[in-house]
Amino acid sequence: MSWAKPPGKARTTKRSSTPSSGSSADFFVVRFAPAFAAAALLGACASLPDAGRPLPGGFELSGRVAVRHGKDAASGRIFWRHSDESDELLITSALGQGIARISRERDQFRLVTGDNKEYRAADAESLTEQALGWRLPLGGLSDWVQARASPGRPVEMRGDADKGLELRQDGWHVAYEEFRGGRPLRMRLTREDLEIRLIVDQWTN
């Protein structure tokens, strides 16, 4: 499964400049991954709130992601910084090569692939489908990864952290497979023939 889809008819723009040294993959890894890693180390000893409670000032996490779409599959690493106003999310291959950087400012989303293609859209799902070939529900996921439903939209929930918590919202089924310290460590999202598995290795508040 190719993470970065050929642009086809999607509107793309070349970035006006490229890093002064190294490949575009190096740009992703060198410029962004250390910032997430450092923040994770600094927050490793912070106390963790109970599941379902908002995290003050947003969150940062690093972990692993595996995607299965029909007969295709791929896996890699994820680094994510979230707040109410913005998101910064980096996806790399298992070997650390930059695949995509997704950013949000208010209600505008931007994705830059490892080969310097740029995509913009008003929602993350259509943006990632254009660029990567699969839909990432970033809007809902910022709540789901905290074991809570997105506010203001219909939801079905059952179970709890000890008895297999599940929720259904926006056409997605989210199953939580492991908690630690009140936070999800393993979760599985499914919608039609798409499955996304997320393992959180490090939470930072």
Buried (B, 14 or more C-beta within 10 A) or exposed (E): BEBBBEBEEBEBEEEEEEBEEEBBBBBBBBBBBEBBBEBBEEBEEEEBBEBBEEBEEBBBBBBBBBBBBEEEEBBBBBBBBBBEEEBBBBBBBEEBBBBBBBBBEEEEBBBBBBEBBBBEBEBBBBBBBBBBBBBBBBBBBBBBBBBBBBEEEEBEBEEEBEEEBBBBBBEBBBBBBEBEEBBBBBBBBBBEEBBBBBBBEBBBB
